[in-house]
């Protein structure tokens, strides 16, 4: 079963999948009818109709596949163009055996400083607000996969990759590693909780207060936080 769609991009991906499946089923049905007609007819010589029908079927198939490829390419361009601006929720994701660390900038708006907000295997985001992940790996190759948002990105040591999504439904949605990364790979999961904007604002305010207390106590996770876009 495919997880329920929880973003606008997920709905577009599902529409593409349904269209490709319907087109494939249609071509299969036409091909089946053509084969049955050729097999069951008893004329001593084959008529030109089956060949014409076959040519039409091939042409329809080529047009359908080309249309789906162009549609998929247009969606890919949308997926690869991350939004920018103050309304975007920027999150750095550090993947490591066998967990995800999520980091947001603190009050200074900069990553890699003492007031960064860090959570382990759990992230809260606001419904209707674009979220951009910048992903890195601390050890081996991982893959940050968000099935309900129909997107994922490879986490490669020594480089950054990005993905983005805009949540359209509230609830809890899974984060999984889609790349075999070790014997406990199956345990590398997390949760993204999508809440209303008001609840997210309250959560962010409390997280800032908590982080300030942790900073005063000298607590800071090691190996996370890097300049955005580098």
SVG drawing of the C-alpha trace seen along z (x, -y; Angstrom):
<svg xmlns="http://www.w3.org/2000/svg" viewBox="-13 -37 47 57">
<polyline fill="none" stroke="black" stroke-width="0.4" points="0.0,0.0 1.2,-3.5 1.1,-5.9 -1.5,-8.6 -0.4,-11.8 0.6,-14.6 1.9,-17.2 1.0,-18.9 4.0,-17.2 2.8,-13.8 -0.6,-14.4 1.1,-15.2 3.3,-12.1 0.2,-10.0 -1.6,-11.4 1.4,-10.6 1.4,-7.0 -2.3,-6.6 -2.1,-7.9 0.8,-5.6 -0.9,-2.6 -4.2,-3.4 -2.3,-4.0 -0.4,-0.7 -3.7,1.2 -5.3,-0.4 -2.4,0.6 -2.4,4.1 -6.2,4.5 -5.8,3.3 -2.9,5.7 -4.9,8.5 -7.9,7.8 -5.6,7.6 -4.0,11.0 -7.4,12.6 -8.8,11.2 -5.8,12.5 -5.9,15.9 -9.7,16.5 -10.2,15.3 -10.4,18.0 -9.7,16.1 -7.1,18.0 -5.0,14.8 -4.3,12.2 -6.0,9.0 -4.4,5.6 -6.5,4.6 -4.4,6.3 -1.3,4.7 -3.0,1.3 -4.4,1.8 -0.9,2.9 0.7,-0.3 -2.0,-2.4 -1.3,-0.7 2.4,-1.3 1.8,-4.9 -0.5,-5.4 2.0,-3.7 4.9,-6.0 2.8,-9.1 1.6,-8.0 5.2,-7.2 6.6,-10.5 3.8,-12.4 4.5,-10.7 8.2,-11.4 7.6,-15.1 5.2,-15.3 7.7,-13.5 10.5,-15.8 8.4,-18.9 7.7,-17.5 11.4,-16.8 12.2,-20.4 9.7,-21.5 11.1,-19.1 14.7,-20.2 13.9,-23.9 13.8,-24.5 11.8,-27.6 13.6,-30.5 12.5,-33.3 11.7,-34.0 8.6,-31.8 10.7,-28.7 11.5,-26.4 15.2,-25.5 16.3,-22.2 19.7,-20.5 19.5,-16.7 22.5,-14.7 22.1,-11.0 24.3,-8.5 24.1,-4.9 21.2,-4.6 19.4,-7.8 18.5,-11.2 19.4,-14.5 17.3,-17.5 18.7,-21.0 17.2,-24.4 18.9,-27.8 18.2,-29.6 17.3,-33.2 20.3,-34.4 19.1,-32.6 22.5,-31.0 23.4,-27.3 26.4,-26.0 26.0,-28.4 25.4,-27.7 21.6,-28.4 20.8,-25.8 17.7,-23.7 18.5,-20.0 16.1,-17.0 16.7,-13.3 14.5,-11.2 11.7,-13.6 10.8,-16.9 7.7,-19.2 6.7,-21.3 3.8,-23.6 1.1,-22.7 1.2,-24.8 4.8,-26.1 7.5,-24.9 10.3,-22.8 13.7,-22.5 16.1,-19.8 19.9,-20.0 21.1,-16.5 24.6,-15.2 25.9,-11.9 28.3,-11.4 29.5,-8.0 28.2,-5.9 25.8,-6.5 22.2,-6.8 18.9,-7.9 16.4,-10.3 13.1,-9.0 9.7,-10.7 7.1,-8.3 4.1,-10.3 5.6,-13.4 6.9,-11.3 10.4,-12.6 13.8,-11.5 17.5,-12.5 20.8,-10.6 22.9,-11.4 26.5,-11.1 29.6,-11.7 31.4,-14.9 28.6,-16.6 25.2,-18.1 22.0,-17.3 18.6,-18.9 14.9,-18.0 11.8,-20.0 8.1,-19.5 5.1,-21.5 2.9,-19.7 -0.9,-19.8 -2.2,-17.4 -1.6,-17.3 -0.5,-14.1 2.6,-12.0 4.5,-10.7 7.5,-8.4 11.1,-9.1 13.1,-6.1 16.6,-5.3 16.1,-3.8 19.7,-2.8 21.2,0.3 23.6,-1.2 24.5,1.6 23.1,4.5 20.6,2.2 19.4,0.4 15.8,1.4 15.9,-0.5 16.8,-3.8 13.4,-5.5 12.0,-8.8 8.8,-10.9 7.7,-14.2 4.8,-15.7 2.8,-18.2 0.7,-20.6 -1.3,-23.7 0.7,-27.0 -0.5,-28.1 0.7,-25.0 4.0,-25.2 4.6,-28.8 4.0,-27.7 6.4,-24.7 9.1,-26.9 8.9,-29.5 9.2,-26.8 12.1,-25.1 14.0,-28.4 13.6,-28.8 14.7,-25.2 17.7,-25.6 18.8,-28.7 18.8,-26.8 20.9,-24.0 23.3,-26.5 23.8,-28.1 24.6,-24.6 27.2,-24.0 25.3,-21.2 25.7,-20.9 25.7,-17.8 29.0,-17.2 29.3,-16.9 26.2,-18.8 25.6,-22.2 27.3,-23.6 26.9,-26.8 23.8,-26.6 24.4,-25.9 28.1,-24.7"/>
</svg>
